[in-house]
Amino acid sequence: MNLHYRRGHEMSGYVTLTVQPDGTAAASRSGRGDLGRREATGVLTPAQAERLSDAVEAADLAHLRGSTRRIADDEVPVAVELGAGRDRRELRLWSEDAAANPAFVAFEATVRDLVDELLAGRTDGDGPSGSRPASSPDPS
């Protein structure tokens, strides 16, 4: 699975998860103004990859319609990219629309759990893994 998830903006902070077809994953979380950014990389376990795949399928992200209205002042954007090349699909939802869709709420809960697991270093991890501030040098 090729997936990139990003929720947030400068004023709210960001949560991101990128997963490559081989299970290699990168996650980050930051606070307002992108402060306190934490990043981690690793390889998803088969169980983690299956949880993510199941959540993507249950939310029907390949067919889910994005938000068509203007974003409200107190909302944050949620962007999900699936696939690559000609098979790439980009979905943009505003947080209120995302919260109104129970399957998407479950998908986001899975993503947040995986981000937390990556930041805690709980993956198969063939490469550098674990949580470190973005400004810290790579220990490898």
The first five atom37 places (N, CA, C, CB, O) and aatype in JSON, in Angstrom:
{
  "aatype": [12, 2, 10, 8, 18, 1, 1, 7, 8, 6, 12, 15, 7, 18, 19, 16, 10, 16, 19, 5, 14, 3, 7, 16, 0, 0, 0, 15, 1, 15, 7, 1, 7, 3, 10, 7, 1, 1, 6, 0, 16, 7, 19, 10, 16, 14, 0, 5, 0, 6, 1, 10, 15, 3, 0, 19, 6, 0, 0, 3, 10, 0, 8, 10, 1, 7, 15, 16, 1, 1, 9, 0, 3, 3, 6, 19, 14, 19, 0, 19, 6, 10, 7, 0, 7, 1, 3, 1, 1, 6, 10, 1, 10, 17, 15, 6, 3, 0, 0, 0, 2, 14, 0, 13, 19, 0, 13, 6, 0, 16, 19, 1, 3, 10, 19, 3, 6, 10, 10, 0, 7, 1, 16, 3, 7, 3, 7, 14, 15, 7, 15, 1, 14, 0, 15, 15, 14, 3, 14, 15],
  "atom_mask": [
    [1, 1, 1, 1, 1],
    [1, 1, 1, 1, 1],
    [1, 1, 1, 1, 1],
    [1, 1, 1, 1, 1],
    [1, 1, 1, 1, 1],
    [1, 1, 1, 1, 1],
    [1, 1, 1, 1, 1],
    [1, 1, 1, 0, 1],
    [1, 1, 1, 1, 1],
    [1, 1, 1, 1, 1],
    [1, 1, 1, 1, 1],
    [1, 1, 1, 1, 1],
    [1, 1, 1, 0, 1],
    [1, 1, 1, 1, 1],
    [1, 1, 1, 1, 1],
    [1, 1, 1, 1, 1],
    [1, 1, 1, 1, 1],
    [1, 1, 1, 1, 1],
    [1, 1, 1, 1, 1],
    [1, 1, 1, 1, 1],
    [1, 1, 1, 1, 1],
    [1, 1, 1, 1, 1],
    [1, 1, 1, 0, 1],
    [1, 1, 1, 1, 1],
    [1, 1, 1, 1, 1],
    [1, 1, 1, 1, 1],
    [1, 1, 1, 1, 1],
    [1, 1, 1, 1, 1],
    [1, 1, 1, 1, 1],
    [1, 1, 1, 1, 1],
    [1, 1, 1, 0, 1],
    [1, 1, 1, 1, 1],
    [1, 1, 1, 0, 1],
    [1, 1, 1, 1, 1],
    [1, 1, 1, 1, 1],
    [1, 1, 1, 0, 1],
    [1, 1, 1, 1, 1],
    [1, 1, 1, 1, 1],
    [1, 1, 1, 1, 1],
    [1, 1, 1, 1, 1],
    [1, 1, 1, 1, 1],
    [1, 1, 1, 0, 1],
    [1, 1, 1, 1, 1],
    [1, 1, 1, 1, 1],
    [1, 1, 1, 1, 1],
    [1, 1, 1, 1, 1],
    [1, 1, 1, 1, 1],
    [1, 1, 1, 1, 1],
    [1, 1, 1, 1, 1],
    [1, 1, 1, 1, 1],
    [1, 1, 1, 1, 1],
    [1, 1, 1, 1, 1],
    [1, 1, 1, 1, 1],
    [1, 1, 1, 1, 1],
    [1, 1, 1, 1, 1],
    [1, 1, 1, 1, 1],
    [1, 1, 1, 1, 1],
    [1, 1, 1, 1, 1],
    [1, 1, 1, 1, 1],
    [1, 1, 1, 1, 1],
    [1, 1, 1, 1, 1],
    [1, 1, 1, 1, 1],
    [1, 1, 1, 1, 1],
    [1, 1, 1, 1, 1],
    [1, 1, 1, 1, 1],
    [1, 1, 1, 0, 1],
    [1, 1, 1, 1, 1],
    [1, 1, 1, 1, 1],
    [1, 1, 1, 1, 1],
    [1, 1, 1, 1, 1],
    [1, 1, 1, 1, 1],
    [1, 1, 1, 1, 1],
    [1, 1, 1, 1, 1],
    [1, 1, 1, 1, 1],
    [1, 1, 1, 1, 1],
    [1, 1, 1, 1, 1],
    [1, 1, 1, 1, 1],
    [1, 1, 1, 1, 1],
    [1, 1, 1, 1, 1],
    [1, 1, 1, 1, 1],
    [1, 1, 1, 1, 1],
    [1, 1, 1, 1, 1],
    [1, 1, 1, 0, 1],
    [1, 1, 1, 1, 1],
    [1, 1, 1, 0, 1],
    [1, 1, 1, 1, 1],
    [1, 1, 1, 1, 1],
    [1, 1, 1, 1, 1],
    [1, 1, 1, 1, 1],
    [1, 1, 1, 1, 1],
    [1, 1, 1, 1, 1],
    [1, 1, 1, 1, 1],
    [1, 1, 1, 1, 1],
    [1, 1, 1, 1, 1],
    [1, 1, 1, 1, 1],
    [1, 1, 1, 1, 1],
    [1, 1, 1, 1, 1],
    [1, 1, 1, 1, 1],
    [1, 1, 1, 1, 1],
    [1, 1, 1, 1, 1],
    [1, 1, 1, 1, 1],
    [1, 1, 1, 1, 1],
    [1, 1, 1, 1, 1],
    [1, 1, 1, 1, 1],
    [1, 1, 1, 1, 1],
    [1, 1, 1, 1, 1],
    [1, 1, 1, 1, 1],
    [1, 1, 1, 1, 1],
    [1, 1, 1, 1, 1],
    [1, 1, 1, 1, 1],
    [1, 1, 1, 1, 1],
    [1, 1, 1, 1, 1],
    [1, 1, 1, 1, 1],
    [1, 1, 1, 1, 1],
    [1, 1, 1, 1, 1],
    [1, 1, 1, 1, 1],
    [1, 1, 1, 1, 1],
    [1, 1, 1, 1, 1],
    [1, 1, 1, 1, 1],
    [1, 1, 1, 1, 1],
    [1, 1, 1, 0, 1],
    [1, 1, 1, 1, 1],
    [1, 1, 1, 1, 1],
    [1, 1, 1, 1, 1],
    [1, 1, 1, 0, 1],
    [1, 1, 1, 1, 1],
    [1, 1, 1, 0, 1],
    [1, 1, 1, 1, 1],
    [1, 1, 1, 1, 1],
    [1, 1, 1, 0, 1],
    [1, 1, 1, 1, 1],
    [1, 1, 1, 1, 1],
    [1, 1, 1, 1, 1],
    [1, 1, 1, 1, 1],
    [1, 1, 1, 1, 1],
    [1, 1, 1, 1, 1],
    [1, 1, 1, 1, 1],
    [1, 1, 1, 1, 1],
    [1, 1, 1, 1, 1],
    [1, 1, 1, 1, 1]
  ],
  "atom_positions": [
    [[0.84, -1.18, 0.0], [0.0, 0.0, 0.0], [0.88, 1.24, 0.0], [-0.95, 0.0, 1.21], [1.86, 1.32, 0.74]],
    [[0.53, 2.17, -0.83], [1.21, 3.46, -0.88], [0.22, 4.5, -0.34], [1.69, 3.82, -2.35], [-0.8, 4.77, -0.97]],
    [[0.53, 5.08, 0.83], [-0.4, 5.99, 1.48], [0.36, 7.16, 2.09], [-1.22, 5.25, 2.56], [1.43, 6.99, 2.67]],
    [[-0.21, 8.35, 1.96], [0.3, 9.52, 2.68], [-0.9, 10.21, 3.32], [1.08, 10.51, 1.72], [-1.87, 10.55, 2.65]],
    [[-0.82, 10.41, 4.63], [-1.88, 11.04, 5.42], [-1.3, 12.28, 6.09], [-2.48, 10.06, 6.49], [-0.19, 12.25, 6.62]],
    [[-2.06, 13.37, 6.05], [-1.65, 14.59, 6.73], [-2.88, 15.3, 7.26], [-0.84, 15.52, 5.78], [-3.84, 15.56, 6.52]],
    [[-2.85, 15.61, 8.55], [-3.95, 16.35, 9.19], [-3.33, 17.55, 9.89], [-4.75, 15.44, 10.2], [-2.34, 17.42, 10.62]],
    [[-3.94, 18.72, 9.67], [-3.51, 19.89, 10.41], [-3.09, 21.05, 9.54], [0.0, 0.0, 0.0], [-3.16, 21.01, 8.32]],
    [[-2.64, 22.09, 10.23], [-2.09, 23.28, 9.59], [-1.21, 24.0, 10.6], [-3.22, 24.22, 9.06], [-1.06, 23.54, 11.73]],
    [[-0.64, 25.1, 10.2], [0.34, 25.85, 11.01], [-0.19, 26.17, 12.41], [0.72, 27.13, 10.3], [0.57, 26.11, 13.38]],
    [[-1.45, 26.52, 12.51], [-2.0, 26.94, 13.8], [-2.4, 25.77, 14.71], [-3.2, 27.82, 13.57], [-2.56, 25.96, 15.92]],
    [[-2.56, 24.58, 14.16], [-3.0, 23.44, 14.96], [-1.91, 22.4, 15.16], [-4.19, 22.8, 14.33], [-2.02, 21.54, 16.03]],
    [[-0.86, 22.48, 14.35], [0.13, 21.42, 14.34], [-0.25, 20.36, 13.32], [0.0, 0.0, 0.0], [-1.32, 20.43, 12.7]],
    [[0.62, 19.39, 13.14], [0.43, 18.38, 12.09], [0.57, 16.97, 12.65], [1.43, 18.6, 10.97], [1.27, 16.73, 13.63]],
    [[-0.13, 16.05, 11.99], [0.08, 14.61, 12.17], [0.24, 14.05, 10.77], [-1.12, 13.91, 12.96], [-0.61, 14.29, 9.91]],
    [[1.32, 13.32, 10.52], [1.53, 12.73, 9.19], [1.92, 11.26, 9.33], [2.62, 13.51, 8.41], [2.54, 10.83, 10.31]],
    [[1.54, 10.51, 8.31], [1.96, 9.12, 8.19], [2.13, 8.82, 6.71], [0.93, 8.13, 8.85], [1.22, 9.06, 5.91]],
    [[3.29, 8.31, 6.35], [3.56, 7.89, 4.98], [3.97, 6.42, 5.03], [4.68, 8.77, 4.32], [4.84, 6.03, 5.81]],
    [[3.33, 5.61, 4.19], [3.62, 4.18, 4.14], [3.89, 3.8, 2.69], [2.45, 3.33, 4.74], [3.09, 4.11, 1.8]],
    [[5.0, 3.13, 2.46], [5.37, 2.65, 1.13], [4.88, 1.21, 0.96], [6.91, 2.73, 0.93], [4.57, 0.54, 1.94]],
    [[4.8, 0.72, -0.29], [4.32, -0.64, -0.53], [5.09, -1.73, 0.22], [4.36, -0.94, -1.99], [4.52, -2.77, 0.54]],
    [[6.38, -1.5, 0.5], [7.17, -2.51, 1.22], [6.99, -2.44, 2.74], [8.63, -2.35, 0.87], [7.64, -3.19, 3.47]],
    [[6.11, -1.54, 3.22], [5.87, -1.42, 4.65], [6.72, -0.36, 5.34], [0.0, 0.0, 0.0], [6.5, -0.06, 6.51]],
    [[7.68, 0.2, 4.63], [8.48, 1.28, 5.2], [7.55, 2.44, 5.53], [9.62, 1.73, 4.23], [6.71, 2.82, 4.71]],
    [[7.7, 2.99, 6.72], [6.8, 4.04, 7.16], [7.55, 5.17, 7.83], [5.76, 3.47, 8.12], [8.61, 4.98, 8.42]],
    [[6.98, 6.37, 7.71], [7.51, 7.56, 8.38], [6.33, 8.27, 9.03], [8.27, 8.51, 7.37], [5.27, 8.41, 8.42]],
    [[6.51, 8.7, 10.26], [5.44, 9.37, 10.99], [5.99, 10.63, 11.64], [4.82, 8.43, 12.06], [7.18, 10.72, 11.96]],
    [[5.11, 11.62, 11.82], [5.5, 12.82, 12.55], [4.29, 13.4, 13.25], [6.14, 13.86, 11.61], [3.14, 13.18, 12.86]],
    [[4.58, 14.16, 14.3], [3.55, 14.86, 15.06], [4.19, 16.14, 15.57], [2.97, 13.97, 16.24], [5.33, 16.14, 16.03]],
    [[3.43, 17.23, 15.47], [3.96, 18.5, 15.98], [2.84, 19.3, 16.62], [4.63, 19.31, 14.85], [1.66, 19.01, 16.44]],
    [[3.24, 20.31, 17.35], [2.28, 21.22, 17.96], [2.1, 22.47, 17.11], [0.0, 0.0, 0.0], [2.58, 22.53, 15.97]],
    [[1.43, 23.43, 17.66], [1.16, 24.7, 16.98], [2.45, 25.3, 16.43], [0.46, 25.69, 17.93], [3.48, 25.32, 17.11]],
    [[2.37, 25.78, 15.21], [3.54, 26.37, 14.58], [4.59, 25.35, 14.21], [0.0, 0.0, 0.0], [5.74, 25.71, 13.96]],
    [[4.22, 24.08, 14.19], [5.12, 22.97, 13.89], [6.21, 22.83, 14.95], [5.75, 23.16, 12.51], [7.28, 22.28, 14.68]],
    [[5.94, 23.34, 16.16], [6.9, 23.24, 17.26], [6.84, 21.86, 17.89], [6.63, 24.33, 18.31], [5.82, 21.18, 17.85]],
    [[7.95, 21.47, 18.48], [8.0, 20.19, 19.17], [7.83, 19.0, 18.24], [0.0, 0.0, 0.0], [7.34, 17.95, 18.65]],
    [[8.22, 19.17, 17.0], [8.04, 18.11, 16.01], [8.82, 16.86, 16.4], [8.48, 18.6, 14.61], [10.0, 16.92, 16.74]],
    [[8.12, 15.73, 16.34], [8.75, 14.43, 16.57], [8.57, 13.61, 15.31], [8.13, 13.69, 17.81], [7.51, 13.64, 14.69]],
    [[9.6, 12.89, 14.93], [9.57, 12.08, 13.71], [10.12, 10.7, 14.01], [10.39, 12.75, 12.57], [10.94, 10.52, 14.91]],
    [[9.66, 9.73, 13.25], [10.18, 8.37, 13.36], [10.0, 7.66, 12.04], [9.47, 7.61, 14.5], [9.1, 7.98, 11.25]],
    [[10.86, 6.69, 11.8], [10.73, 5.82, 10.63], [10.85, 4.38, 11.1], [11.81, 6.16, 9.55], [11.37, 4.1, 12.18]],
    [[10.37, 3.48, 10.29], [10.47, 2.07, 10.6], [9.76, 1.26, 9.53], [0.0, 0.0, 0.0], [9.35, 1.8, 8.5]],
    [[9.63, 0.0, 9.77], [8.91, -0.9, 8.87], [7.73, -1.45, 9.66], [9.84, -2.06, 8.33], [7.9, -2.01, 10.74]],
    [[6.54, -1.29, 9.12], [5.34, -1.79, 9.8], [5.41, -3.3, 9.94], [4.07, -1.38, 9.04], [5.89, -4.0, 9.04]],
    [[4.94, -3.8, 11.06], [4.81, -5.24, 11.22], [3.67, -5.71, 10.3], [4.53, -5.62, 12.73], [2.86, -4.89, 9.88]],
    [[3.6, -6.98, 9.99], [2.47, -7.46, 9.19], [1.12, -7.13, 9.84], [2.59, -8.98, 8.98], [0.17, -6.8, 9.13]],
    [[1.03, -7.21, 11.15], [-0.23, -6.89, 11.84], [-0.56, -5.4, 11.7], [-0.14, -7.28, 13.33], [-1.72, -5.05, 11.49]],
    [[0.44, -4.53, 11.81], [0.2, -3.1, 11.64], [-0.25, -2.79, 10.22], [1.46, -2.3, 11.98], [-1.19, -2.03, 10.01]],
    [[0.42, -3.39, 9.23], [0.05, -3.17, 7.83], [-1.37, -3.67, 7.56], [1.05, -3.88, 6.9], [-2.12, -3.03, 6.81]],
    [[-1.73, -4.79, 8.15], [-3.08, -5.32, 7.96], [-4.13, -4.41, 8.6], [-3.18, -6.74, 8.55], [-5.19, -4.18, 8.02]],
    [[-3.83, -3.88, 9.8], [-4.77, -2.95, 10.45], [-5.0, -1.72, 9.58], [-4.23, -2.52, 11.83], [-6.13, -1.26, 9.42]],
    [[-3.93, -1.19, 9.01], [-4.06, -0.01, 8.15], [-4.84, -0.35, 6.89], [-2.68, 0.55, 7.79], [-5.73, 0.4, 6.5]],
    [[-4.52, -1.45, 6.26], [-5.23, -1.87, 5.05], [-6.72, -2.07, 5.33], [-4.62, -3.16, 4.49], [-7.56, -1.65, 4.54]],
    [[-7.02, -2.72, 6.44], [-8.43, -2.94, 6.81], [-9.15, -1.62, 7.03], [-8.52, -3.81, 8.09], [-10.3, -1.46, 6.63]],
    [[-8.49, -0.66, 7.68], [-9.1, 0.65, 7.94], [-9.33, 1.42, 6.65], [-8.23, 1.47, 8.9], [-10.37, 2.08, 6.5]],
    [[-8.38, 1.36, 5.72], [-8.53, 2.02, 4.42], [-9.71, 1.42, 3.67], [-7.25, 1.89, 3.57], [-10.53, 2.14, 3.1]],
    [[-9.79, 0.1, 3.68], [-10.88, -0.59, 2.98], [-12.24, -0.29, 3.64], [-10.64, -2.1, 2.96], [-13.21, -0.02, 2.94]],
    [[-12.3, -0.34, 4.97], [-13.56, -0.09, 5.68], [-14.06, 1.33, 5.45], [-13.39, -0.35, 7.18], [-15.27, 1.57, 5.38]],
    [[-13.14, 2.29, 5.34], [-13.53, 3.69, 5.09], [-13.8, 3.94, 3.61], [-12.43, 4.64, 5.58], [-14.26, 5.02, 3.24]],
    [[-13.52, 2.95, 2.76], [-13.73, 3.06, 1.31], [-13.05, 4.31, 0.75], [-15.23, 3.08, 0.98], [-13.65, 5.06, -0.02]],
    [[-11.79, 4.53, 1.16], [-11.07, 5.73, 0.75], [-10.9, 5.84, -0.77], [-9.71, 5.76, 1.41], [-10.76, 6.94, -1.3]],
    [[-10.91, 4.72, -1.45], [-10.76, 4.76, -2.9], [-11.95, 5.43, -3.58], [-10.59, 3.35, -3.45], [-11.84, 5.89, -4.71]],
    [[-13.09, 5.48, -2.89], [-14.31, 6.03, -3.48], [-14.92, 7.18, -2.68], [-15.31, 4.95, -3.64], [-15.87, 7.81, -3.14]],
    [[-14.41, 7.44, -1.49], [-14.98, 8.48, -0.63], [-14.85, 9.85, -1.29], [-14.29, 8.48, 0.75], [-13.79, 10.21, -1.82]],
    [[-15.93, 10.61, -1.24], [-15.9, 11.97, -1.8], [-15.3, 12.93, -0.8], [-17.33, 12.44, -2.21], [-15.56, 12.83, 0.4]],
    [[-14.5, 13.85, -1.29], [-13.9, 14.86, -0.43], [-14.87, 15.99, -0.14], [0.0, 0.0, 0.0], [-15.98, 16.03, -0.68]],
    [[-14.45, 16.9, 0.72], [-15.27, 18.06, 1.05], [-15.39, 18.97, -0.16], [-14.67, 18.83, 2.24], [-14.42, 19.2, -0.88]],
    [[-16.59, 19.47, -0.37], [-16.82, 20.37, -1.51], [-17.15, 21.79, -1.07], [-17.95, 19.84, -2.38], [-17.16, 22.71, -1.89]],
    [[-17.41, 21.97, 0.2], [-17.72, 23.31, 0.71], [-16.43, 24.03, 1.11], [-18.69, 23.22, 1.91], [-15.36, 23.43, 1.13]],
    [[-16.55, 25.3, 1.43], [-15.39, 26.05, 1.91], [-15.08, 25.6, 3.33], [-15.65, 27.58, 1.86], [-15.97, 25.28, 4.11]],
    [[-13.79, 25.57, 3.65], [-13.38, 25.19, 4.99], [-13.77, 26.29, 5.98], [-11.85, 24.91, 5.04], [-13.61, 27.47, 5.69]],
    [[-14.27, 25.89, 7.15], [-14.64, 26.85, 8.19], [-13.37, 27.32, 8.91], [-15.65, 26.21, 9.2], [-12.34, 26.65, 8.89]],
    [[-13.47, 28.48, 9.55], [-12.32, 29.08, 10.22], [-11.71, 28.2, 11.3], [-12.71, 30.4, 10.82], [-10.5, 28.23, 11.52]],
    [[-12.54, 27.41, 11.97], [-12.04, 26.61, 13.09], [-11.75, 25.15, 12.71], [-13.03, 26.65, 14.22], [-11.6, 24.31, 13.59]],
    [[-11.69, 24.86, 11.43], [-11.44, 23.49, 10.98], [-10.01, 23.31, 10.51], [-12.4, 23.11, 9.86], [-9.3, 24.28, 10.23]],
    [[-9.6, 22.06, 10.44], [-8.3, 21.73, 9.88], [-8.49, 20.81, 8.67], [-7.38, 21.06, 10.95], [-9.43, 20.02, 8.64]],
    [[-7.6, 20.92, 7.69], [-7.7, 20.02, 6.54], [-7.11, 18.65, 6.84], [-6.99, 20.64, 5.34], [-6.18, 18.5, 7.63]],
    [[-7.69, 17.65, 6.2], [-7.2, 16.29, 6.26], [-6.97, 15.85, 4.82], [-8.2, 15.32, 7.02], [-7.89, 15.9, 4.01]],
    [[-5.75, 15.44, 4.5], [-5.43, 15.0, 3.14], [-4.92, 13.56, 3.19], [-4.37, 15.94, 2.49], [-4.09, 13.21, 4.03]],
    [[-5.42, 12.75, 2.27], [-4.98, 11.36, 2.15], [-4.69, 11.11, 0.68], [-6.06, 10.36, 2.7], [-5.52, 11.37, -0.18]],
    [[-3.5, 10.6, 0.4], [-3.14, 10.18, -0.95], [-2.96, 8.67, -0.92], [-1.83, 10.91, -1.47], [-2.27, 8.12, -0.06]],
    [[-3.58, 8.01, -1.88], [-3.47, 6.56, -2.03], [-2.9, 6.25, -3.39], [-4.85, 5.87, -1.84], [-3.19, 6.94, -4.37]],
    [[-2.08, 5.21, -3.47], [-1.56, 4.77, -4.75], [-0.44, 5.66, -5.26], [0.0, 0.0, 0.0], [0.06, 6.53, -4.55]],
    [[-0.05, 5.4, -6.51], [1.04, 6.15, -7.13], [0.8, 6.22, -8.63], [2.42, 5.5, -6.83], [0.04, 5.43, -9.19]],
    [[1.44, 7.19, -9.27], [1.33, 7.34, -10.71], [-0.1, 7.57, -11.15], [0.0, 0.0, 0.0], [-0.83, 8.35, -10.55]],
    [[-0.49, 6.87, -12.21], [-1.85, 7.03, -12.74], [-2.91, 6.48, -11.8], [-1.96, 6.34, -14.09], [-4.09, 6.83, -11.92]],
    [[-2.51, 5.62, -10.87], [-3.45, 5.05, -9.92], [-3.56, 5.88, -8.63], [-3.04, 3.63, -9.58], [-4.2, 5.46, -7.67]],
    [[-2.93, 7.03, -8.62], [-2.91, 7.89, -7.43], [-4.27, 8.57, -7.24], [-1.79, 8.95, -7.54], [-4.87, 9.06, -8.2]],
    [[-4.73, 8.6, -6.0], [-5.98, 9.29, -5.66], [-5.71, 10.17, -4.47], [-7.13, 8.29, -5.35], [-5.14, 9.74, -3.48]],
    [[-6.13, 11.42, -4.57], [-5.98, 12.36, -3.48], [-7.35, 12.72, -2.93], [-5.21, 13.63, -3.93], [-8.26, 13.06, -3.69]],
    [[-7.5, 12.64, -1.63], [-8.75, 12.94, -0.94], [-8.49, 14.07, 0.04], [-9.31, 11.68, -0.22], [-7.55, 14.01, 0.84]],
    [[-9.33, 15.11, -0.01], [-9.24, 16.22, 0.94], [-10.57, 16.37, 1.64], [-8.83, 17.54, 0.23], [-11.62, 16.55, 1.02]],
    [[-10.51, 16.31, 2.97], [-11.69, 16.5, 3.81], [-11.4, 17.58, 4.83], [-12.1, 15.17, 4.5], [-10.26, 17.75, 5.26]],
    [[-12.43, 18.29, 5.23], [-12.3, 19.23, 6.34], [-12.68, 18.45, 7.6], [-13.22, 20.52, 6.15], [-13.47, 17.51, 7.54]],
    [[-12.12, 18.83, 8.71], [-12.25, 18.04, 9.94], [-13.7, 17.79, 10.34], [-11.54, 18.74, 11.07], [-14.01, 16.71, 10.85]],
    [[-14.6, 18.74, 10.13], [-16.01, 18.53, 10.49], [-16.64, 17.45, 9.61], [-16.81, 19.85, 10.35], [-17.4, 16.62, 10.11]],
    [[-16.33, 17.45, 8.32], [-16.83, 16.41, 7.42], [-16.24, 15.05, 7.79], [-16.51, 16.76, 5.95], [-16.93, 14.03, 7.75]],
    [[-14.95, 15.04, 8.13], [-14.29, 13.79, 8.52], [-14.95, 13.21, 9.78], [-12.78, 14.03, 8.76], [-15.16, 12.0, 9.87]],
    [[-15.27, 14.08, 10.74], [-15.87, 13.63, 12.0], [-17.28, 13.1, 11.81], [-15.88, 14.76, 13.0], [-17.78, 12.35, 12.65]],
    [[-17.94, 13.5, 10.73], [-19.31, 13.05, 10.47], [-19.36, 11.68, 9.8], [-20.03, 14.06, 9.6], [-20.44, 11.14, 9.6]],
    [[-18.21, 11.11, 9.46], [-18.15, 9.83, 8.77], [-17.52, 8.8, 9.72], [-17.34, 9.94, 7.45], [-16.3, 8.79, 9.88]],
    [[-18.33, 7.92, 10.34], [-17.79, 6.97, 11.33], [-16.66, 6.09, 10.8], [-18.91, 6.08, 11.82], [-15.71, 5.8, 11.53]],
    [[-16.72, 5.68, 9.55], [-15.66, 4.84, 9.0], [-14.36, 5.63, 8.85], [-16.08, 4.27, 7.63], [-13.28, 5.1, 9.06]],
    [[-14.48, 6.91, 8.49], [-13.28, 7.74, 8.39], [-12.72, 8.03, 9.79], [-13.59, 9.07, 7.66], [-11.5, 8.09, 9.97]],
    [[-13.59, 8.21, 10.76], [-13.15, 8.4, 12.14], [-12.34, 7.17, 12.59], [-14.36, 8.63, 13.1], [-11.29, 7.32, 13.23]],
    [[-12.81, 5.98, 12.26], [-12.09, 4.75, 12.61], [-10.75, 4.68, 11.87], [-12.95, 3.5, 12.28], [-9.75, 4.27, 12.46]],
    [[-10.73, 5.07, 10.58], [-9.48, 5.12, 9.83], [-8.48, 6.05, 10.52], [-9.73, 5.59, 8.38], [-7.32, 5.69, 10.72]],
    [[-8.94, 7.25, 10.9], [-8.03, 8.2, 11.56], [-7.54, 7.68, 12.91], [-8.73, 9.55, 11.74], [-6.4, 7.94, 13.29]],
    [[-8.38, 6.97, 13.63], [-7.94, 6.38, 14.9], [-6.83, 5.37, 14.66], [-9.13, 5.7, 15.62], [-5.86, 5.32, 15.43]],
    [[-6.95, 4.57, 13.6], [-5.91, 3.62, 13.25], [-4.63, 4.36, 12.89], [-6.36, 2.73, 12.08], [-3.55, 3.96, 13.32]],
    [[-4.73, 5.42, 12.1], [-3.55, 6.2, 11.72], [-2.88, 6.78, 12.96], [-3.93, 7.32, 10.73], [-1.66, 6.69, 13.11]],
    [[-3.67, 7.38, 13.86], [-3.08, 7.96, 15.08], [-2.38, 6.89, 15.91], [-4.17, 8.65, 15.92], [-1.3, 7.13, 16.45]],
    [[-3.0, 5.71, 16.03], [-2.36, 4.61, 16.76], [-1.03, 4.23, 16.13], [-3.29, 3.4, 16.82], [-0.04, 4.03, 16.83]],
    [[-1.01, 4.11, 14.79], [0.24, 3.74, 14.11], [1.3, 4.82, 14.27], [-0.03, 3.48, 12.62], [2.48, 4.51, 14.45]],
    [[0.89, 6.09, 14.21], [1.85, 7.18, 14.43], [2.44, 7.05, 15.83], [1.16, 8.57, 14.25], [3.65, 7.15, 16.0]],
    [[1.59, 6.83, 16.83], [2.07, 6.66, 18.2], [3.03, 5.48, 18.31], [0.89, 6.47, 19.16], [4.06, 5.57, 18.98]],
    [[2.69, 4.37, 17.66], [3.55, 3.18, 17.7], [4.9, 3.45, 17.03], [2.85, 2.0, 17.01], [5.94, 3.05, 17.55]],
    [[4.88, 4.13, 15.9], [6.14, 4.46, 15.23], [6.98, 5.4, 16.1], [5.87, 5.11, 13.86], [8.19, 5.21, 16.23]],
    [[6.35, 6.4, 16.68], [7.09, 7.35, 17.53], [7.66, 6.65, 18.77], [6.17, 8.51, 17.95], [8.67, 7.09, 19.32]],
    [[7.01, 5.58, 19.21], [7.49, 4.81, 20.36], [8.49, 3.73, 19.95], [6.33, 4.19, 21.1], [9.03, 3.03, 20.8]],
    [[8.72, 3.57, 18.63], [9.68, 2.59, 18.14], [9.14, 1.18, 18.05], [0.0, 0.0, 0.0], [9.92, 0.23, 18.01]],
    [[7.82, 1.02, 18.03], [7.22, -0.32, 17.98], [6.9, -0.71, 16.54], [5.94, -0.38, 18.85], [5.75, -0.64, 16.11]],
    [[7.94, -1.12, 15.79], [7.8, -1.61, 14.41], [8.82, -2.71, 14.21], [8.0, -0.45, 13.34], [9.58, -3.03, 15.12]],
    [[8.84, -3.3, 13.01], [9.88, -4.28, 12.7], [11.23, -3.61, 12.61], [9.56, -5.0, 11.39], [12.24, -4.18, 13.02]],
    [[11.25, -2.38, 12.06], [12.41, -1.5, 12.04], [13.69, -2.07, 11.46], [0.0, 0.0, 0.0], [14.56, -2.5, 12.22]],
    [[13.82, -2.08, 10.15], [15.09, -2.44, 9.52], [16.07, -1.28, 9.53], [14.85, -2.9, 8.08], [17.28, -1.49, 9.41]],
    [[15.58, -0.08, 9.67], [16.44, 1.1, 9.61], [16.34, 1.88, 10.9], [0.0, 0.0, 0.0], [15.91, 1.34, 11.93]],
    [[16.74, 3.17, 10.85], [16.62, 3.98, 12.05], [15.17, 4.06, 12.48], [17.19, 5.38, 11.83], [14.29, 4.27, 11.65]],
    [[14.93, 3.89, 13.74], [13.57, 3.91, 14.24], [13.54, 4.61, 15.58], [13.0, 2.5, 14.35], [14.57, 4.83, 16.21]],
    [[12.35, 4.94, 15.98], [12.19, 5.58, 17.27], [11.92, 7.05, 17.1], [0.0, 0.0, 0.0], [11.94, 7.59, 16.0]],
    [[11.66, 7.69, 18.22], [11.26, 9.09, 18.22], [12.46, 9.97, 18.46], [10.18, 9.35, 19.27], [13.28, 9.69, 19.33]],
    [[12.56, 11.03, 17.7], [13.59, 12.02, 17.94], [13.11, 13.35, 17.39], [14.94, 11.61, 17.29], [12.37, 13.37, 16.41]],
    [[13.51, 14.45, 18.02], [13.13, 15.75, 17.46], [13.7, 15.9, 16.06], [13.61, 16.89, 18.36], [14.77, 15.37, 15.75]],
    [[12.99, 16.63, 15.21], [13.42, 16.8, 13.83], [14.78, 17.45, 13.75], [12.43, 17.62, 13.06], [15.51, 17.2, 12.79]],
    [[15.16, 18.27, 14.72], [16.42, 18.97, 14.65], [17.58, 18.11, 15.13], [16.35, 20.24, 15.46], [18.73, 18.5, 14.96]],
    [[17.31, 16.95, 15.73], [18.37, 16.09, 16.21], [19.06, 15.38, 15.05], [17.82, 15.07, 17.2], [18.41, 15.02, 14.07]],
    [[20.34, 15.19, 15.15], [21.04, 14.46, 14.07], [20.61, 13.0, 14.05], [22.58, 14.56, 14.25], [20.28, 12.42, 15.08]],
    [[20.62, 12.44, 12.87], [20.31, 11.02, 12.71], [21.41, 10.23, 13.36], [20.15, 10.64, 11.21], [22.59, 10.43, 13.05]],
    [[21.06, 9.31, 14.29], [22.08, 8.57, 15.01], [22.85, 7.57, 14.18], [21.47, 7.88, 16.15], [23.85, 7.04, 14.65]],
    [[22.43, 7.26, 12.95], [23.13, 6.25, 12.15], [24.33, 6.81, 11.44], [22.21, 5.64, 11.14], [25.02, 6.08, 10.73]]
  ]
}
